[in-house]
């Protein structure tokens, strides 16, 4: 699990070209909801070591977040081969994150 937000983070083309399973996390280091979600995210990711975790700092005018229509933080976008297969907004439970990770980590 990445603990630091990437700033500026990858481009949309970089994300679209990812191979395999990935979790794209949008948020900020000062967001209370984001900080509260770190424990459940870490717990869920511990059971899926093959899932790539990209933690991207988001904000007004940031092109990657806007391209994914992010409105609230944290927003977790679950990707398989660069395509979105699931999304959670303001998750608070490791179980719901694990369910999405299982979907993205299993072969299509």
Backbone torsions as a table, in degrees:
resi	resn	phi	psi	omega
1	UNK	NA	133.3	173.6
2	UNK	-77.8	138.2	179.7
3	UNK	-106.0	-14.0	-179.4
4	UNK	-110.7	141.1	175.6
5	UNK	-76.5	134.5	174.1
6	UNK	-77.0	135.9	178.6
7	UNK	-141.9	105.1	22.1
8	UNK	-90.6	-12.9	-179.0
9	UNK	90.2	-179.8	-178.5
10	UNK	-73.5	165.3	174.5
11	UNK	-86.3	168.3	177.1
12	UNK	-63.4	-37.2	178.3
13	UNK	-62.9	-39.4	176.7
14	UNK	-60.9	-45.4	-178.6
15	UNK	-66.2	-44.6	-179.4
16	UNK	-62.1	-24.4	-178.0
17	UNK	-95.9	3.2	178.8
18	UNK	-62.0	141.2	176.2
19	UNK	-105.3	141.5	177.1
20	UNK	83.5	-161.3	-175.8
21	UNK	-88.1	138.7	179.1
22	UNK	-148.4	150.2	172.5
23	UNK	-116.9	121.2	178.8
24	UNK	-105.4	113.3	-177.3
25	UNK	-107.4	122.2	176.4
26	UNK	-104.4	134.6	177.7
27	UNK	178.7	-163.2	176.3
28	UNK	-142.2	156.6	-179.8
29	UNK	-69.2	-21.0	-177.9
30	UNK	-95.1	-4.3	-177.6
31	UNK	-76.7	123.4	179.2
32	UNK	-62.0	-40.4	177.8
33	UNK	-63.4	-39.6	179.6
34	UNK	-64.5	-45.4	179.5
35	UNK	-63.1	-41.3	-179.8
36	UNK	-65.7	-29.3	-178.1
37	UNK	-81.0	-12.6	-174.1
38	UNK	-62.0	-40.0	178.0
39	UNK	-61.8	-54.0	177.4
40	UNK	-60.0	-37.0	178.4
41	UNK	-64.5	-46.6	179.6
42	UNK	-61.7	-43.3	179.5
43	UNK	-60.9	-45.1	-179.4
44	UNK	-67.7	-41.9	-179.4
45	UNK	-67.7	-26.7	-179.7
46	UNK	-58.9	-30.3	178.9
47	UNK	-87.1	1.1	-178.3
48	UNK	-136.6	67.7	-176.4
49	UNK	-64.5	-17.8	-179.4
50	UNK	-84.6	-3.4	-179.6
51	UNK	-91.3	123.9	178.2
52	UNK	-74.0	134.3	-178.8
53	UNK	-113.5	118.3	176.5
54	UNK	-112.7	117.3	-177.7
55	UNK	-108.5	110.9	-170.5
56	UNK	-116.5	126.7	175.3
57	UNK	-70.3	130.3	-176.8
58	UNK	-115.6	165.1	177.8
59	UNK	175.6	176.0	-179.5
60	UNK	-55.6	129.9	177.0
61	UNK	79.6	2.5	177.8
62	UNK	-78.1	120.1	-170.8
63	UNK	-64.3	-36.2	-177.2
64	UNK	-67.3	-46.7	178.2
65	UNK	-61.0	-40.0	179.5
66	UNK	-67.6	-35.7	-179.7
67	UNK	-66.4	-24.0	176.1
68	UNK	-98.8	8.1	178.7
69	UNK	55.5	41.3	178.7
70	UNK	-71.9	128.5	179.6
71	UNK	-116.8	-33.8	-175.9
72	UNK	-129.1	152.8	178.6
73	UNK	-113.4	149.8	-14.3
74	UNK	-75.8	148.5	170.2
75	UNK	-115.2	125.9	177.8
76	UNK	-105.6	123.4	178.3
77	UNK	-112.7	121.8	-178.0
78	UNK	-97.7	125.0	-173.0
79	UNK	-120.6	144.8	168.3
80	UNK	-129.0	119.7	-178.1
81	UNK	51.7	42.9	175.1
82	UNK	81.4	-3.7	-178.8
83	UNK	-106.4	137.1	179.3
84	UNK	-69.1	128.8	176.3
85	UNK	-120.3	-6.9	178.3
86	UNK	-171.3	165.3	-177.8
87	UNK	-156.0	141.2	171.9
88	UNK	-130.6	137.4	177.4
89	UNK	-115.7	127.6	-179.1
90	UNK	51.1	55.5	178.9
91	UNK	-67.6	147.1	-179.9
92	UNK	-130.3	2.9	-172.9
93	UNK	-135.7	127.2	-179.8
94	UNK	-62.6	-29.5	-178.9
95	UNK	-62.2	-44.3	-179.8
96	UNK	-67.9	-33.5	177.7
97	UNK	-69.9	-43.2	177.9
98	UNK	-58.1	-41.5	179.4
99	UNK	-59.5	-44.9	179.1
100	UNK	-67.8	-39.2	178.0
101	UNK	-63.2	-39.1	178.9
102	UNK	-62.5	-39.6	179.4
103	UNK	-64.6	-43.7	-176.1
104	UNK	-76.3	-29.6	-177.4
105	UNK	-80.4	-22.6	-179.4
106	UNK	-81.7	148.8	179.3
107	UNK	-60.8	146.5	-178.7
108	UNK	-67.2	NA	NA
